[in-house]
Amino acid sequence: MEAAIQLKIDKLDRYVNGLKNDLQAVKNAITHPYNNGLAEGSVNKIKLTKRIMYGRNSFALLKAKLLINEYFYQIN
């Protein structure tokens, strides 16, 4: 990070400052073998389906569609 700051590139400086603000999270991401990527992927898929169906159908149909997608396209 010190070498990146020496370059005096504005976007790179902002990136390094963001890393410094959340340094413990960065260290945890490097040292621990697990993450919440699978949960985030599921949430992203649900939000996408909800966005596509917005204003078209009922909650029951949205729920059925999500359950069918999970059944046929299970993440292994």
Backbone atoms as SQL, in Angstrom:
CREATE TABLE atoms (id INTEGER PRIMARY KEY, chain TEXT, resi INTEGER, resn TEXT, atom TEXT, x REAL, y REAL, z REAL);
INSERT INTO atoms VALUES
  (1, 'A', 1, 'MET', 'N', 0.825, -1.189, 0.000),
  (2, 'A', 1, 'MET', 'CA', 0.000, 0.000, 0.000),
  (3, 'A', 1, 'MET', 'C', 0.871, 1.254, 0.000),
  (4, 'A', 2, 'GLU', 'N', 1.975, 1.172, 0.693),
  (5, 'A', 2, 'GLU', 'CA', 2.875, 2.331, 0.725),
  (6, 'A', 2, 'GLU', 'C', 3.448, 2.623, -0.661),
  (7, 'A', 3, 'ALA', 'N', 3.775, 1.566, -1.400),
  (8, 'A', 3, 'ALA', 'CA', 4.308, 1.756, -2.753),
  (9, 'A', 3, 'ALA', 'C', 3.241, 2.350, -3.674),
  (10, 'A', 4, 'ALA', 'N', 1.985, 1.956, -3.484),
  (11, 'A', 4, 'ALA', 'CA', 0.901, 2.484, -4.315),
  (12, 'A', 4, 'ALA', 'C', 0.672, 3.966, -4.036),
  (13, 'A', 5, 'ILE', 'N', 0.793, 4.365, -2.779),
  (14, 'A', 5, 'ILE', 'CA', 0.613, 5.782, -2.433),
  (15, 'A', 5, 'ILE', 'C', 1.736, 6.624, -3.039),
  (16, 'A', 6, 'GLN', 'N', 2.926, 6.072, -3.127),
  (17, 'A', 6, 'GLN', 'CA', 4.072, 6.786, -3.695),
  (18, 'A', 6, 'GLN', 'C', 3.851, 7.152, -5.164),
  (19, 'A', 7, 'LEU', 'N', 2.981, 6.397, -5.853),
  (20, 'A', 7, 'LEU', 'CA', 2.744, 6.652, -7.277),
  (21, 'A', 7, 'LEU', 'C', 1.958, 7.927, -7.539),
  (22, 'A', 8, 'LYS', 'N', 1.238, 8.412, -6.515),
  (23, 'A', 8, 'LYS', 'CA', 0.464, 9.658, -6.607),
  (24, 'A', 8, 'LYS', 'C', -0.596, 9.609, -7.715),
  (25, 'A', 9, 'ILE', 'N', -1.309, 8.487, -7.803),
  (26, 'A', 9, 'ILE', 'CA', -2.420, 8.352, -8.734),
  (27, 'A', 9, 'ILE', 'C', -3.702, 8.476, -7.916),
  (28, 'A', 10, 'ASP', 'N', -4.561, 9.427, -8.291),
  (29, 'A', 10, 'ASP', 'CA', -5.736, 9.773, -7.489),
  (30, 'A', 10, 'ASP', 'C', -6.638, 8.555, -7.232),
  (31, 'A', 11, 'LYS', 'N', -6.972, 7.800, -8.268),
  (32, 'A', 11, 'LYS', 'CA', -7.864, 6.650, -8.104),
  (33, 'A', 11, 'LYS', 'C', -7.227, 5.576, -7.233),
  (34, 'A', 12, 'LEU', 'N', -5.954, 5.384, -7.389),
  (35, 'A', 12, 'LEU', 'CA', -5.240, 4.396, -6.595),
  (36, 'A', 12, 'LEU', 'C', -5.167, 4.840, -5.131),
  (37, 'A', 13, 'ASP', 'N', -4.988, 6.135, -4.908),
  (38, 'A', 13, 'ASP', 'CA', -4.974, 6.665, -3.537),
  (39, 'A', 13, 'ASP', 'C', -6.317, 6.430, -2.851),
  (40, 'A', 14, 'ARG', 'N', -7.401, 6.658, -3.572),
  (41, 'A', 14, 'ARG', 'CA', -8.728, 6.428, -2.993),
  (42, 'A', 14, 'ARG', 'C', -8.940, 4.957, -2.667),
  (43, 'A', 15, 'TYR', 'N', -8.445, 4.084, -3.547),
  (44, 'A', 15, 'TYR', 'CA', -8.562, 2.646, -3.311),
  (45, 'A', 15, 'TYR', 'C', -7.783, 2.233, -2.058),
  (46, 'A', 16, 'VAL', 'N', -6.569, 2.719, -1.926),
  (47, 'A', 16, 'VAL', 'CA', -5.742, 2.391, -0.761),
  (48, 'A', 16, 'VAL', 'C', -6.372, 2.945, 0.513),
  (49, 'A', 17, 'ASN', 'N', -6.931, 4.145, 0.462),
  (50, 'A', 17, 'ASN', 'CA', -7.597, 4.710, 1.636),
  (51, 'A', 17, 'ASN', 'C', -8.800, 3.853, 2.036),
  (52, 'A', 18, 'GLY', 'N', -9.522, 3.326, 1.060),
  (53, 'A', 18, 'GLY', 'CA', -10.631, 2.427, 1.361),
  (54, 'A', 18, 'GLY', 'C', -10.155, 1.144, 2.028),
  (55, 'A', 19, 'LEU', 'N', -9.032, 0.622, 1.549),
  (56, 'A', 19, 'LEU', 'CA', -8.456, -0.569, 2.179),
  (57, 'A', 19, 'LEU', 'C', -8.027, -0.279, 3.617),
  (58, 'A', 20, 'LYS', 'N', -7.429, 0.883, 3.830),
  (59, 'A', 20, 'LYS', 'CA', -6.999, 1.253, 5.182),
  (60, 'A', 20, 'LYS', 'C', -8.190, 1.398, 6.123),
  (61, 'A', 21, 'ASN', 'N', -9.301, 1.946, 5.619),
  (62, 'A', 21, 'ASN', 'CA', -10.494, 2.119, 6.454),
  (63, 'A', 21, 'ASN', 'C', -11.077, 0.780, 6.895),
  (64, 'A', 22, 'ASP', 'N', -10.899, -0.246, 6.094),
  (65, 'A', 22, 'ASP', 'CA', -11.478, -1.554, 6.406),
  (66, 'A', 22, 'ASP', 'C', -10.382, -2.615, 6.454),
  (67, 'A', 23, 'LEU', 'N', -9.270, -2.281, 7.073),
  (68, 'A', 23, 'LEU', 'CA', -8.093, -3.141, 7.071),
  (69, 'A', 23, 'LEU', 'C', -8.346, -4.496, 7.739),
  (70, 'A', 24, 'GLN', 'N', -9.118, -4.516, 8.827),
  (71, 'A', 24, 'GLN', 'CA', -9.385, -5.788, 9.508),
  (72, 'A', 24, 'GLN', 'C', -10.170, -6.735, 8.613),
  (73, 'A', 25, 'ALA', 'N', -11.129, -6.238, 7.861),
  (74, 'A', 25, 'ALA', 'CA', -11.888, -7.085, 6.943),
  (75, 'A', 25, 'ALA', 'C', -10.989, -7.638, 5.839),
  (76, 'A', 26, 'VAL', 'N', -10.060, -6.831, 5.351),
  (77, 'A', 26, 'VAL', 'CA', -9.126, -7.284, 4.318),
  (78, 'A', 26, 'VAL', 'C', -8.238, -8.394, 4.878),
  (79, 'A', 27, 'LYS', 'N', -7.734, -8.212, 6.099),
  (80, 'A', 27, 'LYS', 'CA', -6.906, -9.239, 6.729),
  (81, 'A', 27, 'LYS', 'C', -7.697, -10.537, 6.931),
  (82, 'A', 28, 'ASN', 'N', -8.937, -10.414, 7.363),
  (83, 'A', 28, 'ASN', 'CA', -9.775, -11.603, 7.552),
  (84, 'A', 28, 'ASN', 'C', -10.016, -12.332, 6.237),
  (85, 'A', 29, 'ALA', 'N', -10.210, -11.591, 5.160),
  (86, 'A', 29, 'ALA', 'CA', -10.439, -12.213, 3.850),
  (87, 'A', 29, 'ALA', 'C', -9.226, -12.994, 3.386),
  (88, 'A', 30, 'ILE', 'N', -8.050, -12.526, 3.769),
  (89, 'A', 30, 'ILE', 'CA', -6.821, -13.210, 3.360),
  (90, 'A', 30, 'ILE', 'C', -6.543, -14.427, 4.232),
  (91, 'A', 31, 'THR', 'N', -6.801, -14.315, 5.534),
  (92, 'A', 31, 'THR', 'CA', -6.403, -15.381, 6.460),
  (93, 'A', 31, 'THR', 'C', -7.432, -16.499, 6.616),
  (94, 'A', 32, 'HIS', 'N', -8.708, -16.213, 6.414),
  (95, 'A', 32, 'HIS', 'CA', -9.744, -17.230, 6.639),
  (96, 'A', 32, 'HIS', 'C', -10.164, -17.875, 5.319),
  (97, 'A', 33, 'PRO', 'N', -10.379, -19.196, 5.327),
  (98, 'A', 33, 'PRO', 'CA', -10.715, -19.903, 4.083),
  (99, 'A', 33, 'PRO', 'C', -12.183, -19.804, 3.680),
  (100, 'A', 34, 'TYR', 'N', -13.036, -19.207, 4.493),
  (101, 'A', 34, 'TYR', 'CA', -14.459, -19.174, 4.186),
  (102, 'A', 34, 'TYR', 'C', -14.923, -17.743, 3.936),
  (103, 'A', 35, 'ASN', 'N', -16.068, -17.652, 3.231),
  (104, 'A', 35, 'ASN', 'CA', -16.646, -16.341, 2.945),
  (105, 'A', 35, 'ASN', 'C', -18.155, -16.498, 2.786),
  (106, 'A', 36, 'ASN', 'N', -18.852, -15.411, 2.523),
  (107, 'A', 36, 'ASN', 'CA', -20.297, -15.447, 2.368),
  (108, 'A', 36, 'ASN', 'C', -20.712, -15.320, 0.901),
  (109, 'A', 37, 'GLY', 'N', -19.846, -15.712, -0.009),
  (110, 'A', 37, 'GLY', 'CA', -20.116, -15.584, -1.436),
  (111, 'A', 37, 'GLY', 'C', -21.332, -16.365, -1.896),
  (112, 'A', 38, 'LEU', 'N', -21.532, -17.560, -1.352),
  (113, 'A', 38, 'LEU', 'CA', -22.677, -18.374, -1.747),
  (114, 'A', 38, 'LEU', 'C', -23.989, -17.705, -1.351),
  (115, 'A', 39, 'ALA', 'N', -24.030, -17.158, -0.137),
  (116, 'A', 39, 'ALA', 'CA', -25.240, -16.458, 0.317),
  (117, 'A', 39, 'ALA', 'C', -25.482, -15.211, -0.527),
  (118, 'A', 40, 'GLU', 'N', -24.428, -14.456, -0.828),
  (119, 'A', 40, 'GLU', 'CA', -24.575, -13.253, -1.636),
  (120, 'A', 40, 'GLU', 'C', -25.063, -13.591, -3.045),
  (121, 'A', 41, 'GLY', 'N', -24.587, -14.703, -3.594),
  (122, 'A', 41, 'GLY', 'CA', -25.050, -15.126, -4.915),
  (123, 'A', 41, 'GLY', 'C', -26.525, -15.462, -4.923),
  (124, 'A', 42, 'SER', 'N', -26.990, -16.128, -3.867),
  (125, 'A', 42, 'SER', 'CA', -28.411, -16.464, -3.771),
  (126, 'A', 42, 'SER', 'C', -29.259, -15.208, -3.655),
  (127, 'A', 43, 'VAL', 'N', -28.824, -14.269, -2.833),
  (128, 'A', 43, 'VAL', 'CA', -29.555, -13.014, -2.671),
  (129, 'A', 43, 'VAL', 'C', -29.600, -12.250, -3.984),
  (130, 'A', 44, 'ASN', 'N', -28.488, -12.233, -4.710),
  (131, 'A', 44, 'ASN', 'CA', -28.427, -11.537, -5.993),
  (132, 'A', 44, 'ASN', 'C', -29.403, -12.159, -6.987),
  (133, 'A', 45, 'LYS', 'N', -29.484, -13.486, -6.994),
  (134, 'A', 45, 'LYS', 'CA', -30.397, -14.172, -7.914),
  (135, 'A', 45, 'LYS', 'C', -31.862, -13.847, -7.573),
  (136, 'A', 46, 'ILE', 'N', -32.170, -13.806, -6.291),
  (137, 'A', 46, 'ILE', 'CA', -33.535, -13.471, -5.868),
  (138, 'A', 46, 'ILE', 'C', -33.885, -12.040, -6.270),
  (139, 'A', 47, 'LYS', 'N', -32.974, -11.119, -6.049),
  (140, 'A', 47, 'LYS', 'CA', -33.224, -9.718, -6.403),
  (141, 'A', 47, 'LYS', 'C', -33.407, -9.546, -7.907),
  (142, 'A', 48, 'LEU', 'N', -32.631, -10.273, -8.698),
  (143, 'A', 48, 'LEU', 'CA', -32.762, -10.188, -10.145),
  (144, 'A', 48, 'LEU', 'C', -34.137, -10.690, -10.589),
  (145, 'A', 49, 'THR', 'N', -34.554, -11.828, -10.062),
  (146, 'A', 49, 'THR', 'CA', -35.868, -12.376, -10.407),
  (147, 'A', 49, 'THR', 'C', -36.971, -11.415, -9.988),
  (148, 'A', 50, 'LYS', 'N', -36.849, -10.835, -8.800),
  (149, 'A', 50, 'LYS', 'CA', -37.846, -9.881, -8.316),
  (150, 'A', 50, 'LYS', 'C', -37.907, -8.654, -9.222),
  (151, 'A', 51, 'ARG', 'N', -36.740, -8.165, -9.651),
  (152, 'A', 51, 'ARG', 'CA', -36.683, -6.996, -10.519),
  (153, 'A', 51, 'ARG', 'C', -37.334, -7.287, -11.869),
  (154, 'A', 52, 'ILE', 'N', -37.098, -8.481, -12.403),
  (155, 'A', 52, 'ILE', 'CA', -37.676, -8.850, -13.697),
  (156, 'A', 52, 'ILE', 'C', -39.198, -8.929, -13.606),
  (157, 'A', 53, 'MET', 'N', -39.702, -9.454, -12.490),
  (158, 'A', 53, 'MET', 'CA', -41.144, -9.666, -12.336),
  (159, 'A', 53, 'MET', 'C', -41.870, -8.453, -11.748),
  (160, 'A', 54, 'TYR', 'N', -41.178, -7.367, -11.475),
  (161, 'A', 54, 'TYR', 'CA', -41.768, -6.228, -10.783),
  (162, 'A', 54, 'TYR', 'C', -43.076, -5.762, -11.429),
  (163, 'A', 55, 'GLY', 'N', -44.127, -5.702, -10.625),
  (164, 'A', 55, 'GLY', 'CA', -45.411, -5.185, -11.064),
  (165, 'A', 55, 'GLY', 'C', -46.208, -6.106, -11.964),
  (166, 'A', 56, 'ARG', 'N', -45.731, -7.304, -12.209),
  (167, 'A', 56, 'ARG', 'CA', -46.416, -8.184, -13.152),
  (168, 'A', 56, 'ARG', 'C', -47.297, -9.220, -12.481),
  (169, 'A', 57, 'ASN', 'N', -46.848, -9.742, -11.348),
  (170, 'A', 57, 'ASN', 'CA', -47.562, -10.859, -10.752),
  (171, 'A', 57, 'ASN', 'C', -47.579, -10.764, -9.235),
  (172, 'A', 58, 'SER', 'N', -48.172, -11.764, -8.618),
  (173, 'A', 58, 'SER', 'CA', -48.329, -11.764, -7.173),
  (174, 'A', 58, 'SER', 'C', -47.080, -12.303, -6.471),
  (175, 'A', 59, 'PHE', 'N', -47.060, -12.133, -5.157),
  (176, 'A', 59, 'PHE', 'CA', -45.973, -12.659, -4.343),
  (177, 'A', 59, 'PHE', 'C', -45.937, -14.180, -4.410),
  (178, 'A', 60, 'ALA', 'N', -47.100, -14.814, -4.454),
  (179, 'A', 60, 'ALA', 'CA', -47.160, -16.279, -4.513),
  (180, 'A', 60, 'ALA', 'C', -46.463, -16.804, -5.771),
  (181, 'A', 61, 'LEU', 'N', -46.652, -16.134, -6.896),
  (182, 'A', 61, 'LEU', 'CA', -46.001, -16.563, -8.130),
  (183, 'A', 61, 'LEU', 'C', -44.490, -16.345, -8.057),
  (184, 'A', 62, 'LEU', 'N', -44.066, -15.233, -7.477),
  (185, 'A', 62, 'LEU', 'CA', -42.640, -14.985, -7.290),
  (186, 'A', 62, 'LEU', 'C', -42.018, -16.068, -6.422),
  (187, 'A', 63, 'LYS', 'N', -42.684, -16.411, -5.331),
  (188, 'A', 63, 'LYS', 'CA', -42.197, -17.453, -4.436),
  (189, 'A', 63, 'LYS', 'C', -42.099, -18.792, -5.159),
  (190, 'A', 64, 'ALA', 'N', -43.110, -19.150, -5.926),
  (191, 'A', 64, 'ALA', 'CA', -43.100, -20.410, -6.663),
  (192, 'A', 64, 'ALA', 'C', -41.973, -20.439, -7.685),
  (193, 'A', 65, 'LYS', 'N', -41.772, -19.320, -8.368),
  (194, 'A', 65, 'LYS', 'CA', -40.713, -19.263, -9.376),
  (195, 'A', 65, 'LYS', 'C', -39.336, -19.440, -8.741),
  (196, 'A', 66, 'LEU', 'N', -39.114, -18.792, -7.608),
  (197, 'A', 66, 'LEU', 'CA', -37.822, -18.917, -6.923),
  (198, 'A', 66, 'LEU', 'C', -37.592, -20.342, -6.430),
  (199, 'A', 67, 'LEU', 'N', -38.631, -20.968, -5.898),
  (200, 'A', 67, 'LEU', 'CA', -38.489, -22.342, -5.413),
  (201, 'A', 67, 'LEU', 'C', -38.217, -23.311, -6.561),
  (202, 'A', 68, 'ILE', 'N', -38.877, -23.112, -7.680),
  (203, 'A', 68, 'ILE', 'CA', -38.639, -23.981, -8.844),
  (204, 'A', 68, 'ILE', 'C', -37.216, -23.785, -9.355),
  (205, 'A', 69, 'ASN', 'N', -36.750, -22.541, -9.409),
  (206, 'A', 69, 'ASN', 'CA', -35.376, -22.288, -9.846),
  (207, 'A', 69, 'ASN', 'C', -34.373, -22.967, -8.929),
  (208, 'A', 70, 'GLU', 'N', -34.599, -22.913, -7.631),
  (209, 'A', 70, 'GLU', 'CA', -33.692, -23.569, -6.683),
  (210, 'A', 70, 'GLU', 'C', -33.704, -25.077, -6.863),
  (211, 'A', 71, 'TYR', 'N', -34.860, -25.619, -7.166),
  (212, 'A', 71, 'TYR', 'CA', -34.973, -27.075, -7.335),
  (213, 'A', 71, 'TYR', 'C', -34.235, -27.545, -8.577),
  (214, 'A', 72, 'PHE', 'N', -34.390, -26.846, -9.679),
  (215, 'A', 72, 'PHE', 'CA', -33.790, -27.275, -10.947),
  (216, 'A', 72, 'PHE', 'C', -32.340, -26.845, -11.110),
  (217, 'A', 73, 'TYR', 'N', -31.962, -25.718, -10.507),
  (218, 'A', 73, 'TYR', 'CA', -30.614, -25.184, -10.692),
  (219, 'A', 73, 'TYR', 'C', -29.893, -25.086, -9.362),
  (220, 'A', 74, 'GLN', 'N', -29.779, -26.195, -8.669),
  (221, 'A', 74, 'GLN', 'CA', -29.122, -26.202, -7.368),
  (222, 'A', 74, 'GLN', 'C', -27.629, -25.962, -7.520),
  (223, 'A', 75, 'ILE', 'N', -27.097, -25.163, -6.596),
  (224, 'A', 75, 'ILE', 'CA', -25.660, -24.898, -6.586),
  (225, 'A', 75, 'ILE', 'C', -24.996, -25.989, -5.781),
  (226, 'A', 76, 'ASN', 'N', -24.042, -26.671, -6.379),
  (227, 'A', 76, 'ASN', 'CA', -23.356, -27.771, -5.686),
  (228, 'A', 76, 'ASN', 'C', -22.039, -27.321, -5.128);
